[in-house]
Amino acid sequence: MQESKIVFGKWETAALLINALNVQVFLNFPRTMAERGGTAGWILAAYISVLAFLLFLLISRLYSRFEGKDLLDLGEYIGGSAGRIIVGIIILIHITFIISIILREFAEDMKVISLPASPISFVILFFLSGMIAGAYAGIEAIVRFHAFIVPIILAGYLIIIGGVAPYYNISNIMPILGNGAYAIFGSGFFRISSFSGLIALFLLFPFIKTGKNFKSAGSLAIGISSGVLITSALTFLLVFPYPSAIEGFLPIFQLARLINYGRFFQRVESIFVMIWAIAALLYLSMGFFLIVYVFSKTFRLEYYRPLIIPMAIIVFAISLWPKNLMSAIAMETVYFRSAAWAVTFGMTLLLLLVAGAMKKRNHRKEGDRK
């Protein structure tokens, strides 16, 4: 593929990952943390952030022996073409499911906020057209656009978080351990799936080239994303007391609606809608490109663009499976966000450990021959 000649820098890669990890903040992440941890939802967000960073450090150390190889390359190293195909199919199912469900969530939310009279299929096609355009433009255009837009999205987010400061109530986060230590540090472990967007980094390693950029971009993205995830959960709980916090729709949108500073600084939720739509299109475009890219590489196809329209039809069809918004949210939060860690972290670690053992064994055999 032509894209294999493209090389991304540290910030460009980090910007793509930051949006991939933080797009859930504009959906329901703060409310999910409140559901799981109660008044300690922000501590749960901090806990999974630390876990994700430690796991990433371990993965980056193991990856140092396979610089420039993505997960498909590791699968091929271990099991040849069969290994590559098996890993590719797992990743395809993983990414196609979450992109389709989040597409449905964004479309449903847009329908509620701005397009109440439009049929859901029309709103989905609005987002899908942007995804198709992004896939045709290619990964270079998608990543460069992330590098420019992500700082603007972060600035808009900070305006919202800072704008609701007068509504903070410290008593809302008491008791400090919320639903209990087990809900945070025990079963809360599985919420590490909130960092499942890191799979994009493991698939784009050939575009990053160096292990140094891989580690620094991943660390920067996790650091900034952790700050966003923690502050979103903390701010939401400081403003909306538990248990009423778990009843809200689009938590950050609800926060934005509270901001009112005189006659000239009102209706800040319009900023939210703008950055929300941009973040959604960027995330969905990136995810959709990965679908066609992984498919083409899995089955050794020379060109990926002929796959765009067929894959778009598949994504569109899957996005219509949920009966309504609540069904889509349940699919994402209850199922995907509880199990996605098995692919992003579990499979990646397994591939690296097996490939590392094979490489060590091969070196030992070569040494014995000499």
N, C-alpha and C positions, 0 to 999 in steps of 0.2 A: 504493500500500500504506500501511496505517496506520503501519507502522514508520518511514516516512520522516520522521515528525514527531518521532521520538525522537532525542535528542542525548546522546552519551556524552562523559564527561570524559577527561582525560589518563590517570589511573590505571586507570579502568575498561577503556579500550582497551588500555593496556599490559598489564594482567593477563591479558586474553584472549590477547594475542600471546605472553606469557611461557609460558603453558600450551601453546599451539599449537607453540611452538618447542622446548620442553623435554620434551614427552611422550615423545620418542624416547629420552631418557635412561633411562626406566624400561623400555624394551624392549631395545635392543641398541647404542645409540650408542657407549658406551665400548669395546665389543668391536670394532665396526666401525673405530673410530679405530686400535685396536691392529693390526687386520688390515692396514690401509693404511699406517700409519706405523711399525709395530713399536714399539720403545721410545720413539719420538718421536710417538706418537699424540696426546699432549696438545699438542705443537707444531702438528700438523696442525689440531687443534680451534681453536687460537689464530689460525692463519693464515686459516682460512675465516671466522672471526669478524670479523677485520679487513677482509677482502674484502667481507663482507656489509654491514658498517657503511659502507664507502666507497661501495658501490653504492647503498645506501639514501640517503646524502647526495645523490648525483647524481640519483636518482629524485625525492626530495623537492624538489630545486631545480627540476627540470623540471615537477613537478606544481604548482608555485606559480602557474602560469598557468591551471590548470584546477581551481581550488579547489572542492571538493565533488563532483567527478565521479569515478565509479568506472571500472573498465576497460571495462565495457559502454557507458558513456556516451562514452568515448573512441572505441570502435569505431564507435559511431553517428555521432559527429562526423566521423570520417574517411570512412566508407562508407555512411552512412545505415542503414536497417534491415538490409541485407545484412551490413554491417560489424558491427553489434551481434550478429546471429545467429551469425556465424562466430566472433567472440571468445567469445560465450557457450557455444557448443558445445565449443570447446577447453577452456575452464575447467571445464565440466561433466564432461568426460571425465577431466580432471586430478584434480579433487577426488573424484569418485565412485570412481575407481580406488584412490586412497590411503586414503580412509575405509573402503572395503570390505576392503582388505588389512589395515589396522591393526586393524579390528574382528576379523578372523579371528585375528590375532596375539594380541590381548588375550584373546580367548576361549580360544585354545589354552593360553596361559600360565595363565589362571585355572583351567582344567581340570587342568593339571599340579600347580599349587600347592594348590588347595583342593577341586576337584570331580573327582577322578580317575575316578569311576564314572559321571559324567554324559555323555550324548552331546554331541558338539560343537555340534550344531544347537540344543540346549536352552541351552547357555551363550551362544551367539550371540544367541539370542532374549532372553536376560536383558539383555544390553547394548543390543540394538535397542529394547527397550521403553523404556529410559531415553532413547535418542535420539529416539524418537517423542514422548515426553512433553515433552522439551526443545523440539522443533520446534513443538508445539502451544502451549507457553508463550510462545514468541516470542523474538526476539533480545534484547529488553530484560531479560527474566528470566535468560537465559543469561549476558549480560555482567555484570549486577549480582551474580550468584552467583559468577562468576569473581573479581570484585573482593574478595569476602569470603573465598573459599576459597584462592585462590592464595598469600597469605601463610602460611597453615597448611601448605600443601604444601611451600613453600620451607623452613619451619621444620623439618618432618619430614625433608626432604632433608639439611639441615645437621646434624641429629642423627646421621644415618647416616654422613655424611662425617667428622664430628668423632669419632664413636664408634670408628672403625677406625684412629685415629691411632697407637695402639701397634703396629700391624702395618706401618707405613710402612717401606720400605727404599729408600733413595735409589739404591742400586746397580741397582735394577730398571729405571731409566730411562736406563741407559748401554748402548750408546753414545748420545750425545745426539741424533744425527740418525737413529737407528733404521735404517729401510730405505733411507735415502739422501735427498739433497736433492730429487731429481726426484720421488720418491714423495710428498714433502710439498708442494713449491712448484710442481711441474709437473702431473702427473696428479691431484694432490690438489685442484687448482682445482675439479674437478667435484663435489667433496664440498660445495661451497657450497649444493648442493641441500638440505643439512640445515636451511637457513633458508627453505625453500619455504613454511613456514607464514605468511610475511609477505604472501602473496597475500590473506589474510583482511583485512589492513589496506587493501589496494588495492581491495577489494570493499566495504568498510564506510565509505569516505570520506564518502558522503552522510550517515551517522549522526554523523560527527565534526565536519562543517561547516567548521571553520577549518583553514587550512594550518599554523598554529602548533601546534595540538593534534596534527595529523597527524605533524609532524616530531618534536615532543617525546615523544609516545607511542611512536613507532617507535624513537627513539633510546634511550629508557629500557628498552624491551623487549629490544632487541638487546644493550644493555649488561648487563642482569641475566642474560639468557639466555646470553650469551657466558661470563659467570662460571660459570654452572651447567655448561655444556657442557665448558669447559676443566677445571674441578675434578673433574668426573665421570671424564673420561678420565685425568687425572693421578692421582687417588686409586686408580682401578682398577689402573693400571700400577704404582703404588707398593706395592700390596698383593699383586697377582698377577703374577709375573714373566712376561715374554714368553719363549717362545711359548705357555705354558700359559694365558695371558690370553685367547687367541682360542678356547679350548675351552669357556669358561664359558657357562652358561645364565642369562639375566637378570642381568647384571653387578651392578646395585645390590642386587638381592635376595641375591646371594652375599656382598656386603659386609655387608649387614644381619645375616646369619646368624653373622658372626664376632663381633659385639658381645656381650660378656659381662662385666659389672661387678658381681661379687658375686651374692648371692642374689636381690636385688630389682630387678636391671636386666638381664634376660635375654629371649631370644626377641623381640628388637627387630624381626625380620622381620615381625611382626604390624603394626608401624607402617608398614612398607613396603607391605604388602598393602592397608592402608586408604588411604594416600595415592595408591597406584598405581591402585586402583579408582576413586577420586574423580577423579583427573586424567584417567583414561581416559574416564569418562562425560562429563566436561566437554568434552574435546576432540572426542569423537565426536558429541556433541550440537551443538556449534558447527559442525563440518564438515557434518553432515547438514542443519542449517538452511541453510547456504550453498548446498547442492545444490538444495533446493526454492526458495530465494530467487532464485538465478541462473536457474533454469529459468523461473520465473514472469516475471522481468524480461526475459529473452531473448526470450520469445514474447509479451510484453505481456499477461500474464494478470492480472486484477484481484486475485485471491485466490490465496494459495499453500497454504493448509491442505488443500484437496482433493487436493493432490499428495503429501501426506505418506505415506499408506499405499502408493500405487503405487511411490513412490520407495524406501520401506522394503523392499518386496518385491524390487526390483531390486538394492539394496545387499546384501540377504540372499543372493540368488542368486549375485552376484559373489563374495561372501565365501566361498562353498563351492567356488569353482573350484580353489584350491590343494589339492593332494592331502593335504598335512600341514603341520605347523608350519614345517619346513625349507623347503618350497616357498614358503610365505608370506613368510618372512624373505628368501629369495632375491629374490622379486619386489620387495620394498621396498628392500633394501640394494643389490642388484646393478643393478636396472633403474631404479626410481623415483628413489632418492637419487643416481643418476648423471646423470639427465636432467631432473629437475624444475626445475632452474635455468632451462632454456630457456623455460618458461612464466612462472615467477614473476619472473625478472629480464629475460630476453631479450625476451619478448613485451611486457612492461610498458615497457621502454626503447624498443622499436620503436614502440609506439603513441604514446608521449609525444613522440618525435622527429618522427614524421610529423605528428601533430596540431599540434605547435609550429610546424613549417614551414608547414603550411596556414594557421594563424592569422596568422603573420607575413605570408604572401602576401596574405591577405584584408585585413589592415590597410594593406598597401602599395597595394592596388587602391583602397581607400576613400580613401586619401590622394591618389592620382592624380586621382580624381573631383572632389575638393574643389579 
